[in-house]
Amino acid sequence: MEAEPIAMPHSPQAAAARAGDGAAPLPRAEFEARLRGESTRYHIHHPFHVMMAEGRLTPAQLRGWVANRFYYQISIPLKDAAILANCPDREIRREWIRRILDHDGWDVGGVADPGGIEAWIRLGEAVGLAREEITSLRRVAPAARFAVDAYVNFARQRPWEEAVASSLTELFAPHIHQQRIDTWPQVYPWVDPAGLQYFRKRLTQARRDVDHGLRFTLDHFSQTRALQERALEILQFKLDVLWALADAIMLDQCEIEIRGARA
Ligand SMILES: O=C(O)c1cc(C(=O)O)c2c(n1)C(=O)C(=O)c1cc(C(=O)O)[nH]c1-2
């Protein structure tokens, strides 16, 4: 007897199968609403982020999050460079290249912005980490690396249009940045508020990025219903990356506490 073919969860074939043969594309507004509806699976709902927002993390746990998340910060420009490398469309590249400058920083004729990676290091210092402790990556847990690397590899290996769609979790990011700006001064008064500058800057940068990424995704993936399903599946993949990253960070903090208790 022939074995049933196994459907891989994150594949264009699986998306086409879910859409059903010949199903009409969803109207643009409905497609957008489906993408936005994925917010229920955003990492803002992860227990570690819920604890963070409620002020229930210890200083060591908050430091652990910042040190681990640094690996995401330094990987974002690699991911965006992979998109540029795969994209033959000059107009898209002109827009996309700003994302790399946002994180790496720039200096043109003496006018400079140190960029998001530097701002994240300053956030680390504001929570009590030494610069070297962050930049050496020695606090990054193996599973956190795996989660982030899955995102970079996706952008390297998949068509650039799919990698653009995978950035759309940023639709939901301004909410979580705003939440930190609003709650940290009350619940973590020991954190130097100057360190929150990263989140303040991302509020405008994320909105600009999402305007562009969403417009592109709605245009490109609306041609067929199967493509729309594929875009939704890609967004779910990226939500899984962020969820897995939060899992990895939470477990890392548990391991550190267990080691400390046994020492
Ligand atoms: O703090 C967060 O919860 C969060 C989430 C995300 C996201 O949703 O991917 C990004 C960021 N921050 C962020 O700061 C950032 O620069 C960023 C870039 C991207 C991306 O996929 O290109 N996501 C995110």
The ligand as an SDF file (V2000), in Angstrom:
LIG
                    3D

 24 26  0  0  0  0  0  0  0  0999 V2000
   10.2050   44.0750   20.7940 O   0  0  0  0  0  0  0  0  0  0  0  0
    9.4730   43.4140   20.0810 C   0  0  0  0  0  0  0  0  0  0  0  0
    8.5280   42.7440   20.5430 O   0  0  0  0  0  0  0  0  0  0  0  0
    9.7280   43.4230   18.6290 C   0  0  0  0  0  0  0  0  0  0  0  0
    9.0780   42.5800   17.7540 C   0  0  0  0  0  0  0  0  0  0  0  0
    9.4080   42.6170   16.3990 C   0  0  0  0  0  0  0  0  0  0  0  0
    8.6110   41.7650   15.5090 C   0  0  0  0  0  0  0  0  0  0  0  0
    7.3900   41.7110   15.6980 O   0  0  0  0  0  0  0  0  0  0  0  0
    9.1480   41.1130   14.6320 O   0  0  0  0  0  0  0  0  0  0  0  0
   10.4500   43.4700   15.9590 C   0  0  0  0  0  0  0  0  0  0  0  0
   11.0010   44.3190   16.9250 C   0  0  0  0  0  0  0  0  0  0  0  0
   10.6610   44.2900   18.2160 N   0  0  0  0  0  0  0  0  0  0  0  0
   11.9950   45.2810   16.5710 C   0  0  0  0  0  0  0  0  0  0  0  0
   12.4320   46.0480   17.4290 O   0  0  0  0  0  0  0  0  0  0  0  0
   12.4770   45.3400   15.2450 C   0  0  0  0  0  0  0  0  0  0  0  0
   13.3300   46.1760   14.9330 O   0  0  0  0  0  0  0  0  0  0  0  0
   11.9480   44.4380   14.2990 C   0  0  0  0  0  0  0  0  0  0  0  0
   12.2710   44.2250   12.9580 C   0  0  0  0  0  0  0  0  0  0  0  0
   11.5040   43.1720   12.5630 C   0  0  0  0  0  0  0  0  0  0  0  0
   11.4830   42.4840   11.2760 C   0  0  0  0  0  0  0  0  0  0  0  0
   10.8750   41.4050   11.2130 O   0  0  0  0  0  0  0  0  0  0  0  0
   12.0910   42.9850   10.3140 O   0  0  0  0  0  0  0  0  0  0  0  0
   10.7230   42.7660   13.5900 N   0  0  0  0  0  0  0  0  0  0  0  0
   10.9700   43.5300   14.6530 C   0  0  0  0  0  0  0  0  0  0  0  0
  1  2  2  0
  2  3  1  0
  2  4  1  0
  4  5  1  0
  4 12  2  0
  5  6  2  0
  6  7  1  0
  6 10  1  0
  7  8  2  0
  7  9  1  0
 10 11  2  0
 10 24  1  0
 11 12  1  0
 11 13  1  0
 13 14  2  0
 13 15  1  0
 15 16  2  0
 15 17  1  0
 17 18  1  0
 17 24  2  0
 18 19  2  0
 19 20  1  0
 19 23  1  0
 20 21  2  0
 20 22  1  0
 23 24  1  0
M  END
$$$$
